[in-house]
């Protein structure tokens, strides 16, 4: 009987070891953070985002063949009076484009190396709609893209409302060759409610979270090119229409579209 019990115990141990080896869920790191910058978008309805924190990129086709003209109008980016920033995408003729939207950025106003960057967002949906919350290397004017580095904290294809993506772009791994992964909801959609999208970024790591669930870890050894994440980056929030990543809107794509941002927060590790 003792030999039989011993065999069963050894077998159980082997099963547990094998199961642990097959468990690919990343381990959530234990880090301590101190708030360094935030915007909770408090203000009157129709007010532009705080000019001491946000500027506007005005124009069209930022290198992705997108179709909208991004403006600095309150019609396309303003507070709703209830603590949200609302980026509104419209189907309208404006400056030679058939769509308008907004792309706001902290470039030249707030830039940071390393930390936790997070935002609570309710995204839009529909074919050809491309919402994003991302970081771009502050040296882009001197080094160019993708050498400056890009950290896409959240982007989504509107025709896939239950999936969001996180990616990094750098020299040798940009555009369609980016290092990327996706996070999916089961029996729900990201346009139904707010969710928190975040990265934790340090000297040799970038970790991606949705609602504090870790789903992607990027390390220098994972990259086929240079690690270019050792300098200041700035924040961008935008909703694009069309482009190489999402394709084109169709007759079923609803307009206007809105991306609601409850808050954006940035921390440094203590």
C-alpha positions in Angstrom: 0.0 0.0 0.0 2.8 2.4 0.8 4.4 1.8 -2.6 1.1 2.5 -4.3 0.6 5.8 -2.4 4.1 6.8 -3.3 3.5 6.2 -7.0 0.3 8.2 -6.9 2.0 11.1 -5.1 4.8 11.1 -7.7 2.3 11.0 -10.5 0.4 14.0 -9.0 3.6 15.9 -8.7 4.5 15.3 -12.3 1.1 16.4 -13.4 1.4 19.7 -11.3 4.9 20.4 -12.8 3.6 19.8 -16.3 0.6 22.0 -15.8 2.8 24.8 -14.4 5.1 24.5 -17.4 2.1 24.9 -19.7 0.7 27.9 -17.8 1.8 30.8 -20.1 -0.1 33.6 -18.2 2.5 36.3 -17.4 3.2 37.0 -13.7 2.0 40.4 -12.6 5.0 42.4 -11.4 5.0 44.1 -8.0 5.9 47.8 -8.4 5.3 51.0 -6.4 4.2 54.1 -8.2 4.0 57.9 -7.4 1.7 60.1 -9.5 3.6 62.7 -11.6 1.0 64.0 -14.0 -2.7 63.7 -14.6 -5.8 65.2 -16.2 -9.3 64.3 -15.1 -11.0 66.7 -17.6 -13.0 68.7 -15.2 -14.5 71.8 -16.7 -17.6 73.2 -18.5 -19.2 71.4 -21.4 -17.7 72.6 -24.7 -14.4 73.7 -23.2 -11.2 72.7 -25.0 -8.8 70.5 -23.2 -6.4 72.3 -20.8 -3.9 74.1 -23.1 -1.2 73.8 -20.4 -1.5 70.0 -20.7 -2.6 69.4 -24.3 -1.9 70.7 -27.8 -3.5 69.7 -31.1 -1.9 68.1 -34.2 -3.9 69.7 -37.0 -3.9 68.2 -40.5 -4.4 64.9 -42.2 -2.6 61.7 -43.2 0.0 61.2 -40.5 1.7 58.5 -42.5 -1.0 55.9 -42.3 -3.2 56.9 -45.2 -6.0 57.8 -42.9 -8.9 59.9 -44.2 -9.9 62.4 -41.5 -8.8 66.0 -41.1 -7.8 66.5 -37.5 -8.9 69.9 -36.2 -8.4 72.0 -33.1 -12.2 72.7 -32.9 -14.3 72.1 -29.9 -16.6 70.2 -32.3 -14.0 67.5 -32.4 -12.4 67.6 -29.0 -13.9 69.1 -25.9 -15.0 68.5 -22.3 -18.6 67.2 -21.7 -19.1 68.9 -18.4 -19.2 65.6 -16.6 -15.5 64.9 -16.2 -14.8 63.5 -19.6 -12.8 64.5 -22.7 -14.8 63.6 -25.8 -13.1 63.2 -29.2 -15.8 63.3 -31.9 -15.3 62.0 -35.4 -17.7 63.3 -38.0 -18.6 62.6 -41.6 -18.4 66.1 -43.1 -16.5 68.0 -45.8 -13.7 69.9 -44.3 -10.4 71.2 -45.7 -10.6 68.7 -48.6 -11.4 65.7 -46.4 -14.7 63.8 -45.9 -14.2 63.3 -42.2 -13.0 65.3 -39.2 -11.6 64.2 -35.8 -9.0 65.3 -33.4 -5.5 64.3 -32.3 -4.3 65.8 -29.0 -0.8 65.5 -27.6 1.3 66.5 -24.7 4.4 67.1 -26.9 6.4 70.0 -25.5 4.2 70.2 -22.5 4.7 66.9 -20.7 7.2 64.2 -21.5 8.6 61.5 -19.3 11.1 58.6 -19.4 9.7 55.4 -17.8 6.7 55.0 -15.6 3.1 53.8 -15.6 0.9 55.5 -18.2 -2.8 54.8 -18.0 -6.1 56.1 -19.2 -9.8 55.1 -18.6 -11.5 55.2 -21.9 -14.7 54.2 -23.7 -13.9 53.6 -27.3 -15.9 54.0 -30.5 -16.7 51.3 -32.9 -17.6 50.6 -36.6 -15.7 49.6 -39.7 -12.8 52.0 -40.4 -12.7 53.6 -37.0 -9.3 53.6 -35.3 -9.2 54.9 -31.7 -5.8 55.0 -30.0 -3.9 56.0 -26.8 -0.2 55.9 -27.4 3.3 57.3 -26.7 5.8 58.7 -29.2 9.5 59.4 -28.6 10.1 63.1 -27.9 13.2 63.1 -30.2 11.0 62.4 -33.3 12.0 65.8 -34.8 15.7 64.9 -34.8 15.8 61.1 -35.2 12.6 60.5 -37.2 10.2 57.5 -37.0 10.5 54.7 -36.1 14.0 55.4 -34.6 12.3 57.6 -32.0 10.2 54.7 -30.8 6.5 54.3 -30.4 4.5 52.6 -27.6 0.8 51.9 -28.5 -0.9 51.4 -25.2 -4.3 50.8 -26.8 -5.5 50.8 -30.4 -8.5 49.1 -31.8 -10.0 48.3 -35.2 -13.6 49.5 -35.0 -14.9 46.4 -36.8 -13.6 44.3 -34.0 -15.2 45.9 -30.9 -14.2 43.1 -28.5 -10.5 43.3 -29.2 -7.8 45.9 -28.4 -4.1 45.8 -29.3 -0.8 46.8 -27.7 2.3 47.3 -29.7 5.8 48.7 -29.9 7.4 50.1 -33.1 11.1 50.8 -33.5 13.9 50.4 -36.0 13.6 47.0 -37.7 10.1 46.3 -36.2 7.7 48.9 -37.3 4.3 49.2 -39.1 3.3 45.7 -40.1 6.3 44.2 -38.4 5.6 45.7 -35.0 5.8 43.6 -31.8 2.2 43.3 -30.8 -0.5 41.3 -29.0 -4.2 41.6 -28.4 -6.6 41.4 -25.5 -10.1 40.2 -26.0 -13.3 40.4 -24.0 -15.7 37.4 -23.8 -19.4 38.2 -24.4 -18.8 41.9 -24.2 -17.5 44.9 -26.2 -15.1 47.7 -25.4 -17.5 50.3 -26.7 -20.1 49.3 -24.0 -18.2 50.7 -21.0 -15.0 52.4 -19.8 -11.8 50.3 -19.4 -8.4 51.1 -18.1 -5.5 50.7 -20.5 -2.0 51.0 -19.2 1.7 50.2 -19.7 4.4 49.9 -17.1 7.7 50.9 -18.7 11.2 50.7 -17.3 14.8 50.5 -18.4 14.4 46.9 -19.8 10.7 46.2 -19.9 7.3 47.3 -21.2 4.3 45.6 -19.7 0.7 46.0 -21.1 -2.5 45.9 -19.0 -6.2 46.0 -19.6 -8.1 46.6 -16.3 -4.9 45.7 -14.5 -4.7 42.3 -16.2 -1.2 41.8 -17.7 -1.4 40.4 -21.2 1.9 41.4 -23.0 5.5 41.8 -21.9 8.2 43.2 -24.1 11.9 42.9 -23.3 15.0 44.0 -25.3 15.7 40.3 -26.3 12.2 40.1 -27.9 13.1 42.7 -30.5 14.7 42.1 -33.9 16.1 45.6 -33.7 17.4 48.3 -31.3 15.7 49.0 -28.0 14.8 52.7 -28.3 12.9 53.2 -25.0 15.4 55.0 -22.9 14.4 58.6 -23.3 11.3 60.9 -22.9 8.0 60.1 -24.6 4.9 62.2 -24.9 1.2 61.1 -24.9 -1.3 61.1 -27.9 -5.0 60.5 -27.9 -6.8 60.3 -31.2 -9.5 58.7 -33.3 -8.5 58.1 -37.0 -10.8 57.2 -39.8 -9.6 54.7 -42.3 -5.9 54.0 -42.9 -3.7 51.0 -43.5 -4.4 49.5 -40.1 -8.2 49.4 -40.1 -9.3 49.8 -43.7 -12.1 52.0 -44.8 -15.5 52.9 -43.3 -18.6 51.6 -45.1 -22.2 52.5 -45.3 -22.9 50.8 -42.0 -20.3 52.8 -40.1 -22.2 55.2 -37.8 -21.3 58.8 -37.5 -20.7 60.8 -35.5 -18.4 58.7 -33.3 -17.1 59.5 -29.9 -14.2 58.4 -27.8 -14.8 59.3 -24.1 -11.7 59.7 -21.9 -12.4 59.8 -18.1 -8.8 60.5 -17.1 -5.2 60.1 -18.0 -2.6 59.5 -15.3 1.2 59.0 -15.3 3.4 57.7 -12.5 7.1 57.2 -11.7 8.4 54.2 -9.9 9.4 54.8 -6.3 
